[in-house]
C-alpha cells in the first residue's frame, strides 16, 4: 500500500498484492530495496517496489525476524520440518548458519512467537520457558 496526502486526509493506494510476500506476524526487514521476512513456507525475500519474490526457503514456516550487525536472524514459530535449527542468521549473500537449541522444550504442536534479540554481541532467543544465548560477535 502507498499512502498519499489528499485534501484534509490520507488515501491508501494498492501498489501490488502477493500472498507469497513476507507477510506473517513476525515483521519484515527492508534492506537495499529487498523486503525480508517469512510467509507460511519459511524465510522469503521480495523486491520492495514490485512485490516480486526473489527467493523462498521451504522449511521453517512463519517466524519473527531481526536485523542486527549486518545479519538477519529468524526465530521460527515451529521447528523446521527437517528438524534443523530454529534460529538462522542470513547475511545478504544468503549464506545460512543454523543454530539449534540442545534440548528443545516444544512439542510438535506448540508454537513460540518471541522476537530474537541481539545485544552486546549475543543473540537471545526465548522460547516458552527457556532462554538461549549465542555468541554472535563479529570476529
C-alpha positions in Angstrom: 0.0 0.0 0.0 1.1 3.6 -0.6 -0.2 6.4 1.4 -0.9 9.7 -0.3 -2.0 13.0 1.1 -5.4 14.3 0.0 -7.5 17.3 0.7 -7.6 17.1 4.5 -6.7 13.5 4.8 -4.7 10.5 3.6 -5.7 8.0 0.9 -4.4 4.4 0.6 -3.5 3.1 -2.9 -2.7 -0.6 -3.6 0.7 -0.9 -5.3 0.7 -4.7 -5.5 -0.8 -7.7 -3.8 1.1 -11.0 -3.3 0.2 -13.9 -1.0 3.9 -15.0 -1.1 5.3 -11.8 0.1 6.9 -11.7 3.6 3.6 -11.2 5.5 3.5 -13.2 8.8 3.2 -11.8 12.3 7.0 -11.7 12.8 7.5 -8.5 11.0 9.7 -7.6 8.0 13.0 -6.0 7.4 13.8 -3.7 4.4 17.4 -3.7 3.2 18.6 -2.1 0.0 15.2 -2.4 -1.7 14.6 -6.1 -0.6 11.9 -7.0 1.9 12.9 -10.0 4.1 10.5 -11.9 6.3 8.6 -15.1 6.5 5.4 -16.4 5.0 3.7 -19.8 5.7 6.5 -21.7 3.9 9.5 -20.0 5.5 12.0 -17.3 5.0 11.5 -15.2 1.9 12.7 -12.1 0.1 10.8 -9.9 -2.2 11.5 -6.8 -4.3 10.0 -3.9 -2.3 8.9 -1.9 -5.3 7.3 -4.7 -7.3 6.5 -7.4 -4.8 8.2 -10.0 -7.0 9.5 -13.0 -4.9 13.4 -13.1 -5.2 13.8 -16.4 -3.3 11.9 -18.6 -0.9 13.0 -21.1 1.8 10.7 -24.0 2.0 11.1 -25.1 5.6 10.7 -23.4 8.9 7.3 -21.7 8.3 6.4 -18.4 9.8 8.8 -16.7 12.2 9.9 -13.4 13.8 12.8 -11.6 12.1 15.5 -9.2 13.3 18.3 -7.3 11.5 21.5 -6.6 13.6 25.2 -6.1 12.8 24.7 -6.9 9.1 22.8 -10.2 9.7 19.2 -11.3 9.6 18.0 -13.6 12.4 14.8 -15.6 12.3 13.1 -17.4 15.1 10.6 -19.8 13.6 7.3 -20.4 15.4 7.8 -24.1 14.9 10.8 -26.3 14.4 11.6 -26.8 10.8 10.1 -29.9 9.2 13.6 -31.3 8.7 14.4 -30.8 12.4 17.2 -28.3 11.8 17.8 -25.0 13.5 15.1 -22.8 14.8 17.3 -19.7 14.7 19.0 -18.8 11.5 21.3 -15.9 10.6 21.3 -14.8 7.0 23.7 -12.3 5.6 22.8 -10.5 2.4 24.9 -13.1 0.4 22.5 -15.8 1.6 24.9 -18.0 3.5 22.8 -19.7 6.1 24.1 -20.6 9.6 21.7 -22.6 11.7 21.6 -22.8 15.5 19.6 -25.4 17.2 19.0 -25.4 20.9 20.5 -28.5 22.6 17.1 -29.7 24.1 14.0 -28.2 22.6 11.1 -27.8 25.0 8.4 -27.6 22.4 6.3 -30.5 21.2 5.3 -30.8 17.6 2.1 -28.7 18.1 3.4 -25.9 20.4 4.5 -22.6 18.8 6.5 -19.6 20.0 6.4 -16.1 18.8 9.1 -14.2 20.7 11.3 -11.9 18.6 15.1 -12.7 18.6 17.2 -10.0 20.3 20.9 -9.1 19.7 22.7 -7.2 22.4 26.4 -6.8 23.2 27.4 -9.5 20.7 24.9 -12.1 21.9 21.8 -13.5 20.3 19.0 -14.2 22.7 16.1 -16.5 21.9 13.2 -17.0 24.3 11.0 -20.0 23.6 8.2 -20.8 26.0 10.0 -21.3 29.4 13.6 -21.4 28.0 16.2 -18.8 27.0 19.2 -19.5 24.8 22.2 -17.3 24.3 24.6 -17.5 21.3 27.8 -15.6 20.8 27.4 -13.8 17.5 30.1 -11.1 18.0 32.0 -10.3 14.8 35.5 -11.7 14.8 
